[in-house]
Amino acid sequence: MIKIISDSASLYSKKEALAAGIDISSLAVTIDHATYKEYEDIDTKTFIDIINKGHIPTSSQPSIGEVLDVYNDYPDAEIINISMADGLSGTYSSACMAKEMVQNPERIHVINSKTLCGPQKYLIDLALALAKSGKSSSEIIDTLTMQRTKSYLIPHDFDYLVRGGRLSPLVGKIGGLIKLVPVTILSEDGKSLDKFTTSRGFKKAIQKICADMLEDGVNSAYQLYITHAMREDLALEAKSVILDYIPNANIEIKLLGPAFTTQGGPGCVAIQWIKKHDLLA
C-alpha cells in the first residue's frame, strides 16, 4: 500500500485531508505569546485580526514528533511525504529527520516539492490519482518531480519584505511612500523569494506577471491558483486581468492559511501555475 502525506502549506486542513485519504502535519503560528496550529486552532481571519492589533507573528514547521507519529501510524505502508519547498521552512528537514527515527526508513520517501500552496496541493492530488491507478512509488516520484510550476507573491506593503530581510528599510520606506507594488518570485530551486518586479499599481503588477506567464507558454493546459490573505477583491481583480491575457485559463481562488500569511503579510496575493497532468486534466 502507498500512503500519501504532506503538510498544511498545501492548503489542506487535517479534516479535508482525511476525507481525501491523506494525512497532514500542521504548520504553527505564534502571535501575542500564543501558538496555534493552522486550520485547527486558528483561521486566517482571526489571525489577521490579531496582527492588525499590532502583534507580529512568526511561523514554525510541524514538529518532528508529529511527523514521526504519522509515519508510525502506517508501519506496513510505503509512504510518500510531499513537503513544502525546502528553504522557505524547516518542514522538509523535519520530515527527513523523522524518517531516520522509524523502523525500515527505506519505505519512506520525502519529496521536496519546491513549491507550496496551490501547486503543492495539485501534486498531492496527482500522487493520489497515480497511486489509485496502480503506479509504483518510484513512478509517482518521477512524475511529481517532472511537473513544471512557478509562483509569484504580491505583498500588500513593503513591511514584510523588509522584516524578512529581502529589502532594506530605506528602500521599503521609499517604495511605500510612492505607492509601488512589489512582486517577488519563488526561485527555481524553491529556496527563496527573489525580486521579480515593482509596479505602479496592482493591475500593472498582474499584467507583468501575465506577460511572464505567456513567455513560459502558460495556457489552458495549465492549472492556475490565486491565493490571498483576506483580499478576495484583489484575487478577483487578478483573475479578470489574467483571463484577458489567457482566455479559458483554469483558475482557482483560495484563501491562504495563517503560516503563509506570516510570510506575505495580511492582504497579500499569490499567483501560481502548474502544468496539468492527463490524470487530472
C-alpha positions as CSV (number, residue, x, y, z in Angstrom):
1,M,0.0,0.0,0.0
2,I,1.2,3.5,-0.8
3,K,0.2,6.3,1.6
4,I,0.4,10.0,0.6
5,I,1.1,12.5,3.4
6,S,2.0,16.2,3.4
7,D,1.9,19.4,5.4
8,S,-0.7,22.2,5.8
9,A,1.3,24.5,3.4
10,S,-0.7,22.6,0.8
11,L,-3.8,24.5,1.9
12,Y,-5.2,21.1,3.1
13,S,-6.6,21.1,6.6
14,K,-6.5,17.8,8.5
15,K,-10.2,17.3,8.1
16,E,-10.1,17.9,4.4
17,A,-7.1,15.7,4.0
18,L,-8.6,12.7,5.9
19,A,-11.7,13.0,3.6
20,A,-9.4,12.8,0.6
21,G,-7.4,9.8,2.1
22,I,-4.2,11.6,3.1
23,D,-2.6,12.7,6.3
24,I,-1.5,16.3,7.1
25,S,1.0,17.6,9.6
26,S,0.2,21.2,10.6
27,L,2.4,24.2,10.5
28,A,2.1,26.5,13.5
29,V,2.0,30.3,14.0
30,T,2.9,32.2,17.2
31,I,1.3,35.6,17.9
32,D,0.6,37.6,21.0
33,H,2.5,35.0,23.1
34,A,0.3,32.1,22.0
35,T,1.0,29.3,19.5
36,Y,-1.7,27.8,17.2
37,K,-1.8,25.0,14.6
38,E,-3.2,26.5,11.4
39,Y,-6.6,25.2,10.3
40,E,-7.0,23.6,13.7
41,D,-6.6,26.2,16.4
42,I,-7.0,29.4,14.3
43,D,-8.3,30.6,11.0
44,T,-6.9,33.2,8.7
45,K,-9.4,35.9,9.5
46,T,-8.9,35.6,13.3
47,F,-5.1,35.5,12.8
48,I,-5.2,38.7,10.7
49,D,-7.4,40.4,13.3
50,I,-4.7,39.8,15.9
51,I,-2.0,41.1,13.6
52,N,-4.0,44.3,12.9
53,K,-3.9,45.0,16.7
54,G,-0.2,45.4,16.3
55,H,1.2,42.0,17.1
56,I,4.0,40.5,15.0
57,P,3.6,36.8,14.0
58,T,6.1,34.0,13.5
59,S,5.6,30.6,11.9
60,S,7.1,27.2,12.5
61,Q,7.2,23.8,10.8
62,P,5.4,20.7,12.1
63,S,7.3,19.2,15.0
64,I,9.4,16.1,14.3
65,G,7.3,14.2,16.8
66,E,4.1,15.0,14.9
67,V,5.6,13.8,11.6
68,L,7.0,10.7,13.4
69,D,3.6,9.8,14.7
70,V,2.2,9.9,11.2
71,Y,4.9,7.7,9.9
72,N,4.3,5.2,12.7
73,D,0.6,5.2,12.1
74,Y,1.3,3.3,8.8
75,P,4.1,0.8,9.7
76,D,3.3,-1.5,6.8
77,A,2.8,1.2,4.1
78,E,5.2,2.8,1.6
79,I,4.9,6.5,2.4
80,I,5.4,9.4,0.1
81,N,5.7,12.7,2.0
82,I,5.2,15.7,-0.3
83,S,6.8,18.6,1.6
84,M,6.6,22.3,1.0
85,A,9.6,23.9,-0.6
86,D,12.9,23.4,1.3
87,G,14.5,26.7,2.3
88,L,11.2,28.5,3.0
89,S,10.7,26.4,6.1
90,G,12.3,23.7,8.1
91,T,9.4,21.4,7.2
92,Y,11.4,19.3,4.7
93,S,14.3,18.9,7.1
94,S,11.9,17.8,9.9
95,A,10.3,15.2,7.6
96,C,13.7,13.8,6.7
97,M,14.9,13.7,10.4
98,A,11.7,11.9,11.4
99,K,12.2,9.4,8.7
100,E,15.5,8.3,10.2
101,M,13.8,7.6,13.5
102,V,11.4,4.9,12.2
103,Q,12.0,1.2,11.6
104,N,12.6,0.4,7.9
105,P,13.1,4.1,6.9
106,E,13.7,3.0,3.3
107,R,9.9,2.7,2.9
108,I,9.5,6.4,3.4
109,H,10.2,8.8,0.6
110,V,10.3,12.6,1.4
111,I,9.8,14.8,-1.6
112,N,10.9,18.4,-1.7
113,S,8.0,19.8,-3.8
114,K,10.0,23.1,-4.4
115,T,6.6,24.8,-4.2
116,L,3.7,25.3,-1.8
117,C,0.0,26.3,-1.6
118,G,-1.9,25.6,-4.8
119,P,0.7,23.7,-6.8
120,Q,1.7,21.6,-3.7
121,K,-2.0,20.7,-3.3
122,Y,-2.1,19.7,-7.0
123,L,1.0,17.4,-6.6
124,I,-0.8,15.7,-3.7
125,D,-3.9,15.2,-5.7
126,L,-1.8,13.9,-8.6
127,A,0.1,11.5,-6.3
128,L,-3.2,10.1,-5.0
129,A,-4.5,9.6,-8.6
130,L,-1.3,7.9,-9.7
131,A,-1.4,5.6,-6.6
132,K,-5.0,4.7,-7.3
133,S,-4.1,3.9,-10.9
134,G,-1.6,1.3,-9.7
135,K,1.7,3.3,-10.2
136,S,4.7,2.3,-8.1
137,S,6.3,4.8,-5.6
138,S,9.2,5.3,-8.0
139,E,6.9,6.1,-10.9
140,I,4.9,8.5,-8.7
141,I,8.0,10.3,-7.5
142,D,9.4,10.6,-11.1
143,T,6.1,12.1,-12.3
144,L,5.9,14.6,-9.4
145,T,9.5,15.8,-9.9
146,M,8.9,16.5,-13.6
147,Q,5.9,18.8,-13.1
148,R,6.6,22.4,-14.1
149,T,5.5,25.2,-11.7
150,K,6.0,28.8,-10.9
151,S,4.9,31.2,-8.1
152,Y,4.6,34.9,-7.7
153,L,3.9,36.8,-4.4
154,I,2.5,40.3,-4.2
155,P,2.8,41.6,-0.6
156,H,0.2,44.2,0.4
157,D,3.0,46.5,1.5
158,F,6.8,46.5,1.9
159,D,6.9,45.9,5.7
160,Y,7.0,42.1,5.4
161,L,9.7,42.1,2.8
162,V,11.8,44.4,5.0
163,R,11.2,42.3,8.1
164,G,12.2,39.1,6.1
165,G,15.4,40.8,5.1
166,R,14.5,40.9,1.3
167,L,14.5,44.7,1.2
168,S,16.5,47.4,3.1
169,P,14.4,49.6,5.4
170,L,15.2,52.6,3.3
171,V,14.1,51.1,0.0
172,G,11.0,49.8,1.7
173,K,10.1,53.2,3.1
174,I,10.7,54.9,-0.3
175,G,8.6,52.2,-2.1
176,G,5.8,52.6,0.4
177,L,5.8,56.4,0.0
178,I,5.5,56.4,-3.8
179,K,2.9,53.6,-3.7
180,L,4.8,50.9,-5.6
181,V,3.6,47.4,-5.7
182,P,6.4,44.8,-5.2
183,V,6.3,41.4,-6.8
184,T,8.5,38.5,-5.7
185,I,9.0,35.2,-7.3
186,L,9.9,31.8,-5.9
187,S,13.3,30.8,-7.0
188,E,13.6,27.8,-9.3
189,D,15.1,25.7,-6.5
190,G,12.3,26.7,-4.2
191,K,14.7,28.0,-1.6
192,S,14.0,31.8,-1.6
193,L,11.7,34.5,-2.7
194,D,13.5,36.8,-5.2
195,K,12.6,40.2,-6.6
196,F,10.6,39.9,-9.8
197,T,9.4,43.4,-10.5
198,T,8.0,46.6,-8.9
199,S,5.0,48.3,-10.5
200,R,2.9,51.4,-10.0
201,G,-0.4,49.8,-9.2
202,F,-1.8,46.3,-8.6
203,K,-3.2,45.9,-12.1
204,K,0.1,46.7,-13.8
205,A,1.8,44.1,-11.5
206,I,-0.6,41.5,-12.6
207,Q,-0.1,42.5,-16.3
208,K,3.7,41.9,-15.8
209,I,3.0,38.5,-14.3
210,C,0.8,37.7,-17.2
211,A,3.5,38.7,-19.7
212,D,5.9,36.4,-17.9
213,M,3.4,33.5,-17.9
214,L,2.8,33.9,-21.7
215,E,6.6,33.8,-22.2
216,D,6.6,30.5,-20.3
217,G,3.8,29.1,-22.6
218,V,1.1,29.1,-19.9
219,N,-2.3,28.4,-21.5
220,S,-5.5,26.4,-20.8
221,A,-3.3,23.3,-20.3
222,Y,-2.1,24.7,-17.0
223,Q,-3.8,25.0,-13.6
224,L,-3.6,28.4,-12.1
225,Y,-4.1,29.4,-8.5
226,I,-4.8,32.8,-7.0
227,T,-4.5,32.7,-3.2
228,H,-5.0,35.6,-0.9
229,A,-4.9,36.7,2.8
230,M,-8.4,38.1,3.2
231,R,-8.4,40.2,0.0
232,E,-10.8,38.3,-2.3
233,D,-11.4,41.6,-4.1
234,L,-7.8,41.7,-5.3
235,A,-7.9,38.0,-6.2
236,L,-11.0,38.6,-8.3
237,E,-9.3,41.6,-10.0
238,A,-6.2,39.4,-10.7
239,K,-8.4,36.7,-12.2
240,S,-10.1,39.2,-14.5
241,V,-6.8,40.5,-15.8
242,I,-5.4,37.0,-16.3
243,L,-8.4,36.0,-18.3
244,D,-7.8,39.0,-20.6
245,Y,-4.3,37.6,-21.4
246,I,-5.1,33.8,-21.2
247,P,-8.7,33.2,-22.3
248,N,-10.1,29.9,-20.9
249,A,-7.5,29.7,-18.2
250,N,-8.3,27.3,-15.4
251,I,-8.1,29.4,-12.3
252,E,-8.9,28.5,-8.7
253,I,-9.2,31.2,-5.9
254,K,-8.3,30.0,-2.4
255,L,-7.7,31.6,1.0
256,L,-4.2,31.4,2.3
257,G,-3.5,29.8,5.7
258,P,-2.0,31.7,8.7
259,A,1.5,30.3,8.2
260,F,1.9,31.7,4.7
261,T,0.2,34.9,5.7
262,T,3.0,35.3,8.2
263,Q,5.4,35.4,5.3
264,G,3.5,37.5,2.8
265,G,1.5,39.7,5.3
266,P,-2.2,40.4,5.6
267,G,-3.7,41.3,2.2
268,C,-1.0,39.6,0.2
269,V,-1.9,37.8,-3.1
270,A,-0.1,34.9,-4.7
271,I,-0.4,33.7,-8.3
272,Q,0.9,30.2,-9.2
273,W,0.7,27.8,-12.1
274,I,1.5,24.2,-12.7
275,K,1.4,22.1,-15.9
276,K,-1.6,19.8,-15.7
277,H,-1.2,16.0,-15.9
278,D,-3.5,13.9,-18.0
279,L,-5.0,12.1,-14.9
280,L,-6.2,15.5,-13.5
281,A,-7.0,17.2,-16.8
